[in-house]
Amino acid sequence: MSSHLTPFVIVWLVLALAVLVLLAWRKVVTNREDDTLHVAEPDAVQEGVMQQQVGIAHKFEQIDKWGKILTTVGVAYGLILAGVYFYQMWTASSSIGV
C-alpha cells in the first residue's frame, strides 16, 4: 500500500470502529428494553415504565440514525479508497511495462 494512503486508511478504520461502537451500544440498550407493551390505564408505576420505554425508543432512534449515517459514509469512503488504491496499482503496473 502506498504510504500516502495510510492517513486515509486510518480515517476509514476510525469510521469502522465508530460503527462497531454504536453496534455494541445498541446491544447494551437492547438488554435494558422491556418487550412488554404497557397500554392500560396509567397509574404511577405504569406511567414510569411507559416513560422509560419512550426514552429507550428515543435512544434506539438516535443510535440507528447515526449507525446508518456512519455505515453509509464508511462504506462509500472505503469503496473510494479502494478505487484510488487499485487505480494507483494499475497506473504503476502500466508505467513499468512501458
DSSP file (Angstrom, degrees, kcal/mol; ACC not computed):
  #  RESIDUE AA STRUCTURE BP1 BP2  ACC     N-H-->O    O-->H-N    N-H-->O    O-->H-N    TCO  KAPPA ALPHA  PHI   PSI    X-CA   Y-CA   Z-CA
    1    1 A M              0   0    0      0, 0.0     2,-0.1     0, 0.0     5,-0.1   0.000 360.0 360.0 360.0 141.2    0.0    0.0    0.0
    2    2 A S    >   -     0   0    0      1,-0.1     3,-1.4     2,-0.1     4,-0.4  -0.408 360.0-133.1 -65.8 139.9    1.2    3.5   -0.8
    3    3 A S  G >  S+     0   0    0      1,-0.3     3,-0.8     2,-0.2    -1,-0.1   0.762 103.6  63.3 -69.6 -22.9    2.4    5.3    2.3
    4    4 A H  G 3  S+     0   0    0      1,-0.2     4,-0.3     2,-0.1    -1,-0.3   0.623  98.5  56.4 -77.3  -9.0    0.5    8.4    1.3
    5    5 A L  G <> S+     0   0    0     -3,-1.4     4,-2.1     1,-0.1     3,-0.3   0.563  82.1  90.6 -90.5 -10.5   -2.8    6.5    1.6
    6    6 A T  H <> S+     0   0    0     -3,-0.8     4,-2.3    -4,-0.4     5,-0.2   0.891  83.4  50.7 -56.1 -46.3   -2.0    5.5    5.2
    7    7 A P  H  > S+     0   0    0      0, 0.0     4,-2.0     0, 0.0    -1,-0.2   0.881 111.1  50.2 -60.7 -34.9   -3.8    8.5    6.8
    8    8 A F  H  > S+     0   0    0     -3,-0.3     4,-2.1    -4,-0.3    -2,-0.2   0.863 109.2  50.6 -70.6 -35.4   -6.9    7.8    4.7
    9    9 A V  H  X S+     0   0    0     -4,-2.1     4,-2.5     2,-0.2    -1,-0.2   0.886 108.4  53.0 -67.2 -38.6   -6.9    4.2    5.8
   10   10 A I  H  X S+     0   0    0     -4,-2.3     4,-2.1     2,-0.2    -2,-0.2   0.908 108.3  50.0 -63.2 -41.6   -6.6    5.3    9.4
   11   11 A V  H  X S+     0   0    0     -4,-2.0     4,-2.2     2,-0.2    -1,-0.2   0.914 110.7  50.0 -62.0 -42.2   -9.7    7.6    9.0
   12   12 A W  H  X S+     0   0    0     -4,-2.1     4,-2.4     1,-0.2    -2,-0.2   0.904 109.4  51.2 -63.0 -40.8  -11.6    4.7    7.4
   13   13 A L  H  X S+     0   0    0     -4,-2.5     4,-2.5     1,-0.2    -1,-0.2   0.876 108.1  52.2 -64.0 -37.3  -10.6    2.4   10.4
   14   14 A V  H  X S+     0   0    0     -4,-2.1     4,-2.3     2,-0.2    -1,-0.2   0.907 109.6  49.7 -64.4 -41.4  -11.9    5.1   12.8
   15   15 A L  H  X S+     0   0    0     -4,-2.2     4,-2.0     2,-0.2    -2,-0.2   0.927 111.7  48.2 -61.6 -44.5  -15.2    5.2   10.9
   16   16 A A  H  X S+     0   0    0     -4,-2.4     4,-2.0     1,-0.2    -2,-0.2   0.897 111.2  50.5 -63.8 -39.8  -15.4    1.4   11.1
   17   17 A L  H  X S+     0   0    0     -4,-2.5     4,-2.4     1,-0.2    -1,-0.2   0.889 107.4  53.9 -65.0 -38.6  -14.6    1.4   14.8
   18   18 A A  H  X S+     0   0    0     -4,-2.3     4,-2.3     2,-0.2    -1,-0.2   0.892 107.9  50.3 -62.7 -39.5  -17.3    4.0   15.4
   19   19 A V  H  X S+     0   0    0     -4,-2.0     4,-2.1     2,-0.2    -1,-0.2   0.909 111.0  48.9 -64.5 -41.4  -19.9    1.8   13.7
   20   20 A L  H  X S+     0   0    0     -4,-2.0     4,-2.3     2,-0.2    -2,-0.2   0.878 109.7  51.7 -66.1 -37.4  -18.8   -1.1   15.9
   21   21 A V  H  X S+     0   0    0     -4,-2.4     4,-2.7     2,-0.2    -2,-0.2   0.915 110.0  49.3 -64.8 -42.6  -19.1    1.0   19.0
   22   22 A L  H  X S+     0   0    0     -4,-2.3     4,-2.5     2,-0.2    -2,-0.2   0.884 109.7  52.4 -62.7 -37.9  -22.6    2.1   18.0
   23   23 A L  H  X S+     0   0    0     -4,-2.1     4,-1.8     2,-0.2    -2,-0.2   0.925 111.9  44.9 -63.2 -44.2  -23.5   -1.6   17.4
   24   24 A A  H  X S+     0   0    0     -4,-2.3     4,-2.1     2,-0.2    -2,-0.2   0.898 112.4  51.9 -66.0 -40.0  -22.2   -2.5   20.9
   25   25 A W  H  X S+     0   0    0     -4,-2.7     4,-2.4     1,-0.2    -2,-0.2   0.907 108.3  51.4 -63.0 -41.6  -24.0    0.5   22.5
   26   26 A R  H  X S+     0   0    0     -4,-2.5     4,-2.4     1,-0.2    -1,-0.2   0.890 108.1  52.6 -62.1 -38.9  -27.3   -0.6   20.8
   27   27 A K  H  X S+     0   0    0     -4,-1.8     4,-1.6     2,-0.2    -1,-0.2   0.898 109.1  49.4 -63.5 -40.5  -26.8   -4.1   22.2
   28   28 A V  H  X S+     0   0    0     -4,-2.1     4,-0.7     1,-0.2    -2,-0.2   0.921 112.4  47.0 -64.6 -43.8  -26.4   -2.7   25.7
   29   29 A V  H >< S+     0   0    0     -4,-2.4     3,-0.8     1,-0.2     4,-0.3   0.872 108.1  57.3 -65.6 -36.4  -29.5   -0.5   25.3
   30   30 A T  H >< S+     0   0    0     -4,-2.4     3,-1.4     1,-0.2    -1,-0.2   0.861  98.4  60.2 -62.8 -35.7  -31.4   -3.5   24.0
   31   31 A N  H 3< S+     0   0    0     -4,-1.6    -1,-0.2     1,-0.3    -2,-0.2   0.778 105.3  48.8 -64.7 -24.9  -30.6   -5.5   27.1
   32   32 A R  T << S+     0   0    0     -3,-0.8    -1,-0.3    -4,-0.7    -2,-0.2   0.444  88.7 113.4 -92.2  -0.6  -32.5   -2.9   29.2
   33   33 A E    <   -     0   0    0     -3,-1.4     2,-0.7    -4,-0.3    20,-0.1  -0.467  61.6-140.5 -77.2 141.7  -35.5   -2.8   27.0
   34   34 A D        -     0   0    0     -2,-0.2    -2,-0.1    15,-0.1    -1,-0.1  -0.909   8.6-162.0 -98.6 115.7  -38.9   -4.1   28.2
   35   35 A D        +     0   0    0     -2,-0.7     2,-0.4     2,-0.1    -1,-0.1   0.510  60.7 100.6 -78.4  -3.5  -40.5   -6.0   25.4
   36   36 A T  S    S-     0   0    0      1,-0.0     2,-0.6     2,-0.0    -2,-0.1  -0.675  71.5-134.4 -85.6 133.8  -44.0   -5.8   27.0
   37   37 A L        -     0   0    0     -2,-0.4     2,-0.7     2,-0.0    -2,-0.1  -0.788  15.3-157.4 -89.0 122.4  -46.3   -3.1   25.7
   38   38 A H        +     0   0    0     -2,-0.6    -2,-0.0     1,-0.1    -1,-0.0  -0.874  34.6 143.4-104.9 105.3  -48.0   -1.2   28.5
   39   39 A V        +     0   0    0     -2,-0.7    -1,-0.1     2,-0.1    -2,-0.0   0.348  34.1 110.9-123.3   3.6  -51.2    0.4   27.3
   40   40 A A  S    S-     0   0    0      1,-0.2     3,-0.0     6,-0.0    -2,-0.0  -0.066  88.5 -55.0 -70.7 178.1  -53.6    0.1   30.3
   41   41 A E        -     0   0    0      1,-0.1     2,-0.5     5,-0.0    -1,-0.2  -0.337  68.3-114.2 -54.7 127.0  -54.8    3.0   32.4
   42   42 A P        +     0   0    0      0, 0.0     2,-0.2     0, 0.0    -1,-0.1  -0.517  41.8 171.5 -73.7 121.8  -51.6    4.8   33.5
   43   43 A D     >  -     0   0    0     -2,-0.5     4,-2.7    -3,-0.0     5,-0.2  -0.542  54.5 -82.7-108.5-173.7  -51.0    4.7   37.2
   44   44 A A  H  > S+     0   0    0     -2,-0.2     4,-1.4     1,-0.2     5,-0.1   0.891 128.5  42.8 -61.8 -41.6  -47.8    5.9   38.8
   45   45 A V  H  > S+     0   0    0      2,-0.2     4,-1.9     1,-0.2    -1,-0.2   0.944 117.1  45.0 -71.6 -47.7  -45.9    2.7   38.2
   46   46 A Q  H  > S+     0   0    0      1,-0.2     4,-2.8     2,-0.2    -2,-0.2   0.860 109.8  56.1 -66.4 -34.4  -47.1    2.1   34.6
   47   47 A E  H  X S+     0   0    0     -4,-2.7     4,-2.3     1,-0.2    -1,-0.2   0.897 107.7  49.1 -63.7 -38.8  -46.5    5.7   33.7
   48   48 A G  H  X S+     0   0    0     -4,-1.4     4,-2.0    -5,-0.2    -1,-0.2   0.892 111.8  48.6 -64.8 -40.1  -42.9    5.4   34.8
   49   49 A V  H  X S+     0   0    0     -4,-1.9     4,-2.4     2,-0.2    -2,-0.2   0.909 111.2  50.2 -66.3 -41.8  -42.5    2.2   32.8
   50   50 A M  H  X S+     0   0    0     -4,-2.8     4,-2.4     1,-0.2    -2,-0.2   0.904 109.8  50.2 -64.2 -40.5  -44.1    3.9   29.7
   51   51 A Q  H  X S+     0   0    0     -4,-2.3     4,-2.3     1,-0.2    -1,-0.2   0.885 109.9  51.4 -64.0 -37.7  -41.7    6.9   30.1
   52   52 A Q  H  X S+     0   0    0     -4,-2.0     4,-2.5     2,-0.2    -2,-0.2   0.908 109.3  50.2 -64.9 -41.3  -38.8    4.5   30.3
   53   53 A Q  H  X S+     0   0    0     -4,-2.4     4,-2.6     2,-0.2    -2,-0.2   0.902 110.3  49.9 -62.6 -41.4  -40.0    2.8   27.1
   54   54 A V  H  X S+     0   0    0     -4,-2.4     4,-2.1     2,-0.2    -2,-0.2   0.905 111.0  49.8 -63.7 -41.0  -40.3    6.2   25.3
   55   55 A G  H  X S+     0   0    0     -4,-2.3     4,-2.0     2,-0.2    -2,-0.2   0.907 112.0  46.7 -64.1 -42.5  -36.7    7.1   26.5
   56   56 A I  H  X S+     0   0    0     -4,-2.5     4,-2.6     2,-0.2    -2,-0.2   0.898 110.8  52.7 -67.5 -39.7  -35.3    3.8   25.2
   57   57 A A  H  X S+     0   0    0     -4,-2.6     4,-2.3     1,-0.2    -2,-0.2   0.895 108.6  50.7 -61.5 -39.4  -37.2    4.1   21.9
   58   58 A H  H  X S+     0   0    0     -4,-2.1     4,-2.2     2,-0.2    -1,-0.2   0.903 109.5  50.4 -65.0 -40.4  -35.7    7.6   21.5
   59   59 A K  H  X S+     0   0    0     -4,-2.0     4,-3.0     2,-0.2     5,-0.2   0.920 109.3  52.0 -62.1 -43.2  -32.2    6.2   22.2
   60   60 A F  H  X S+     0   0    0     -4,-2.6     4,-3.1     1,-0.2     5,-0.3   0.923 108.6  50.8 -57.4 -45.5  -32.8    3.5   19.6
   61   61 A E  H  X S+     0   0    0     -4,-2.3     4,-2.4     1,-0.2    -1,-0.2   0.917 113.3  44.7 -60.3 -43.8  -33.8    6.1   17.0
   62   62 A Q  H  X S+     0   0    0     -4,-2.2     4,-2.4     2,-0.2     5,-0.3   0.925 115.2  47.0 -67.7 -44.6  -30.7    8.1   17.7
   63   63 A I  H  X S+     0   0    0     -4,-3.0     4,-2.5     1,-0.2    -2,-0.2   0.929 115.0  46.8 -63.2 -44.3  -28.3    5.1   17.6
   64   64 A D  H  X S+     0   0    0     -4,-3.1     4,-2.6    -5,-0.2     5,-0.2   0.897 111.0  52.1 -65.0 -40.2  -29.9    3.8   14.5
   65   65 A K  H  X S+     0   0    0     -4,-2.4     4,-2.2    -5,-0.3    -2,-0.2   0.958 115.3  40.1 -60.8 -51.0  -29.8    7.2   12.7
   66   66 A W  H  X S+     0   0    0     -4,-2.4     4,-2.8     1,-0.2     5,-0.3   0.845 113.5  55.8 -68.8 -33.0  -26.1    7.6   13.5
   67   67 A G  H  X S+     0   0    0     -4,-2.5     4,-2.3    -5,-0.3    -1,-0.2   0.922 109.7  45.2 -63.7 -43.7  -25.4    4.0   12.7
   68   68 A K  H  X S+     0   0    0     -4,-2.6     4,-2.4     2,-0.2    -2,-0.2   0.913 115.0  48.1 -65.6 -42.5  -26.9    4.3    9.3
   69   69 A I  H  X S+     0   0    0     -4,-2.2     4,-2.6    -5,-0.2     5,-0.2   0.956 115.3  43.2 -63.2 -50.7  -25.1    7.5    8.6
   70   70 A L  H  X S+     0   0    0     -4,-2.8     4,-2.7     1,-0.2    -1,-0.2   0.866 113.8  51.6 -66.8 -35.6  -21.7    6.3    9.7
   71   71 A T  H  X S+     0   0    0     -4,-2.3     4,-2.6    -5,-0.3     5,-0.2   0.932 112.1  46.2 -64.9 -44.6  -22.2    2.9    7.9
   72   72 A T  H  X S+     0   0    0     -4,-2.4     4,-2.5     2,-0.2     5,-0.2   0.933 115.8  45.3 -62.6 -46.7  -23.1    4.7    4.6
   73   73 A V  H  X S+     0   0    0     -4,-2.6     4,-2.8    -5,-0.2     5,-0.2   0.918 114.1  49.7 -63.4 -43.1  -20.2    7.1    4.9
   74   74 A G  H  X S+     0   0    0     -4,-2.7     4,-2.4    -5,-0.2    -2,-0.2   0.904 112.6  45.9 -64.0 -42.8  -17.8    4.3    5.9
   75   75 A V  H  X S+     0   0    0     -4,-2.6     4,-2.5     2,-0.2     5,-0.2   0.935 115.7  45.8 -66.3 -46.0  -18.8    2.1    3.0
   76   76 A A  H  X S+     0   0    0     -4,-2.5     4,-2.4    -5,-0.2    -2,-0.2   0.928 114.7  48.0 -62.5 -44.5  -18.6    4.9    0.5
   77   77 A Y  H  X S+     0   0    0     -4,-2.8     4,-2.6    -5,-0.2    -1,-0.2   0.904 112.2  49.7 -62.7 -42.1  -15.3    6.1    1.8
   78   78 A G  H  X S+     0   0    0     -4,-2.4     4,-2.7    -5,-0.2    -1,-0.2   0.897 110.8  49.2 -64.2 -41.3  -13.9    2.6    1.8
   79   79 A L  H  X S+     0   0    0     -4,-2.5     4,-2.4     2,-0.2    -2,-0.2   0.907 112.9  47.2 -65.3 -41.1  -15.0    2.0   -1.8
   80   80 A I  H  X S+     0   0    0     -4,-2.4     4,-2.5     2,-0.2    -2,-0.2   0.927 112.9  49.4 -64.4 -43.8  -13.5    5.3   -2.9
   81   81 A L  H  X S+     0   0    0     -4,-2.6     4,-2.4     1,-0.2    -2,-0.2   0.909 111.7  48.3 -62.4 -43.3  -10.3    4.5   -1.0
   82   82 A A  H  X S+     0   0    0     -4,-2.7     4,-2.8     2,-0.2     5,-0.2   0.900 110.6  52.2 -63.7 -40.4  -10.1    1.0   -2.6
   83   83 A G  H  X S+     0   0    0     -4,-2.4     4,-2.2     2,-0.2    -2,-0.2   0.911 110.3  47.5 -62.0 -42.7  -10.7    2.5   -6.1
   84   84 A V  H  X S+     0   0    0     -4,-2.5     4,-2.4     2,-0.2    -2,-0.2   0.919 112.6  50.0 -63.7 -43.1   -7.9    5.0   -5.6
   85   85 A Y  H  X S+     0   0    0     -4,-2.4     4,-2.3     1,-0.2    -2,-0.2   0.946 113.3  44.2 -61.7 -49.5   -5.6    2.2   -4.4
   86   86 A F  H  X S+     0   0    0     -4,-2.8     4,-2.4     1,-0.2    -1,-0.2   0.848 111.8  53.9 -67.5 -32.8   -6.4   -0.1   -7.3
   87   87 A Y  H  X S+     0   0    0     -4,-2.2     4,-2.8    -5,-0.2     5,-0.2   0.921 109.4  48.5 -63.8 -43.1   -6.1    2.9   -9.8
   88   88 A Q  H  X S+     0   0    0     -4,-2.4     4,-2.3     2,-0.2    -2,-0.2   0.906 112.2  48.5 -63.8 -41.0   -2.6    3.6   -8.4
   89   89 A M  H  X S+     0   0    0     -4,-2.3     4,-2.4     2,-0.2    -1,-0.2   0.910 112.3  49.5 -64.2 -40.6   -1.6    0.0   -8.7
   90   90 A W  H  X S+     0   0    0     -4,-2.4     4,-2.0     2,-0.2    -2,-0.2   0.928 113.4  44.5 -65.1 -46.0   -2.9   -0.1  -12.3
   91   91 A T  H  X S+     0   0    0     -4,-2.8     4,-2.0     2,-0.2    -1,-0.2   0.853 113.0  52.5 -68.3 -33.0   -1.1    3.0  -13.3
   92   92 A A  H  X S+     0   0    0     -4,-2.3     4,-1.3    -5,-0.2    -2,-0.2   0.906 111.8  45.1 -68.2 -40.2    2.1    1.8  -11.6
   93   93 A S  H  X S+     0   0    0     -4,-2.4     4,-1.4     1,-0.2    -2,-0.2   0.833 111.9  53.5 -71.9 -30.2    2.0   -1.5  -13.4
   94   94 A S  H  X S+     0   0    0     -4,-2.0     4,-0.6     1,-0.2    -2,-0.2   0.882 108.7  48.6 -69.5 -38.2    1.2    0.3  -16.7
   95   95 A S  H  < S+     0   0    0     -4,-2.0    -1,-0.2     1,-0.2     3,-0.2   0.779 108.1  54.8 -75.0 -25.1    4.3    2.5  -16.3
   96   96 A I  H  < S+     0   0    0     -4,-1.3    -1,-0.2     1,-0.2    -2,-0.2   0.874 106.1  52.3 -72.0 -37.3    6.6   -0.4  -15.5
   97   97 A G  H  <        0   0    0     -4,-1.4    -1,-0.2     1,-0.2    -2,-0.2   0.662 360.0 360.0 -73.3 -15.9    5.6   -2.2  -18.7
   98   98 A V     <        0   0    0     -4,-0.6    -1,-0.2    -3,-0.2    -2,-0.1   0.471 360.0 360.0 -80.4 360.0    6.3    0.8  -20.9
